Amino acid sequence: MYKYKSEFLKYINERGYLNQVSDPENLDNAFHNKSVTAYIGFDCTAPSLHIGSLIQIMLLRHLQNFGHNPIILVGGGTSKVGDPSLKDKSRSLLSEEDINENLQGIQKTFGRFIDLKKKGTKIINNNDWLGKLNYIDFLRNVGSNFSVNRMLSFDSVKLRLEREQPLSFLEFNYMVMQGYDFYELNKRYECILQMGGSDQWGNIVCGIDLARRLSGASLYGLTTPLLTTSSGQKMGKTENGAIWLSYEEDKKEYSTHPRDFWNYWRDKTENDLVGKWMRLFTDLSLDEIREYESLEGEDVEKAKEVLATKITETVHGKDSDWNSNEVYNISKELINNGIGLLSFLSPEFLNLTKSNSESRRYVKSQAIKINGTTISDEKYILNLSDFNQEKDIEISLGKKKTIIVRIEK
């Protein structure tokens, strides 16, 4: 394996960011000898980004911290087509209005990670050039440099064909457009490196080859590994949908509250992935991370809490209310005549457990506390006497979940 000498590549390699690198020795020399301009593209498919994009955003953050120039390329143009990379089916086509609205939303996210005012840092919309292309000229000047045989060999295309799933001509052109993006960014801003997830490798290689053919430029590509749980599930996918990097009260469909974001990392991180996620998503030193990795038994939960806290502070800020207990409001009428605890915890009311049976298991294992007192009676009836003068009670489910139930005034 090649041993990097440039500070940036050495750092991200040690942290686990590197999957594939084209021409590592010459790219390493470029980083070692000068300030490098590199980019990552983000399509405007939603008004927020989810945690599947977090590794890419952190990569841009590190790039800037090491004195290099990050370009955030927002896909105002490519979003009109849709990236087929490792997708099972075609995306729904977005309207121009939806794309522009989504573009405004995701731009806000980057400012929490990257100094957008720093010299050399740019946010650029690829619609600036893709929207002005003449179709015939584009086919002649750009399309003629792409081999269909080679494009068919890329995983993003092979996956669809092997499963006999439709791949539209529109989507098939996506890698041509992404390759052209790289050529334009090199021509306009001397960008020499495109970074992305491992599913983008084929598209990145196309851009490297296109620039070489059109202008003789030497460009490079770098990908990060696909992030999955130990069971192979794509990271960030839950029963309730994606885990988003933003929270806006009026856009809950594309928002994740800081508290739910924190809970995701603490509850869903498997023990063997704590160190890996710390390397990728926090600024903890490698020595600190190794100490957390050495913890065993219940102490691993402490490491998960540190992981969740560090990531949440990075994404939402140290002043976000991630560490406050969730509040559930109920009517006085509901509790006035008493209500069985098992039913109260189940989907019928609070939806803290999946069923009365699961509620019963919590009680039997002495994992339920009300105002700090363990409840061991599965027939426990919750009534007004359980609430304090502020009409609140605190209910805990084990060590991982504590909520406040409040009677509406």
Secondary structure, 3 states (H helix, E strand, C coil): CCCCCCHHHHHHHHCCCCCEECCHHHHHHHHHHCCCEEEEEEECCCCCCEHHHHHHHHHHHHHHHCCCEEEEEEECCHHHCCCCCCCCCCCCCCCHHHHHHHHHHHHHHHCCCCCCCCCCCEEEECHHHHCCCCHHHHHHHCHHHCCHHHHHHCHHHHHHHHCCCCCCHHHHCHHHHHHHHHHHHHHHHCCCEEEEEHHHHHHHHHHHHHHHHHHCCCCEEEEECCCECCCCCECCEECCEECECCCCHHHHHHCCCHHHHHHHHHHHCCHHHHHHHHHHHCCCCHHHHHHHHCCCCCHHHHHHHHHHHHHHHHHHCCCCHHHCCEEEEECHHHHHCCEEHHHHHCCCCCCCCCCHHHHHHHHHCCCEEECCEECCCCCCEECHHHCCCCCEEEEEECCCEEEEEEECC
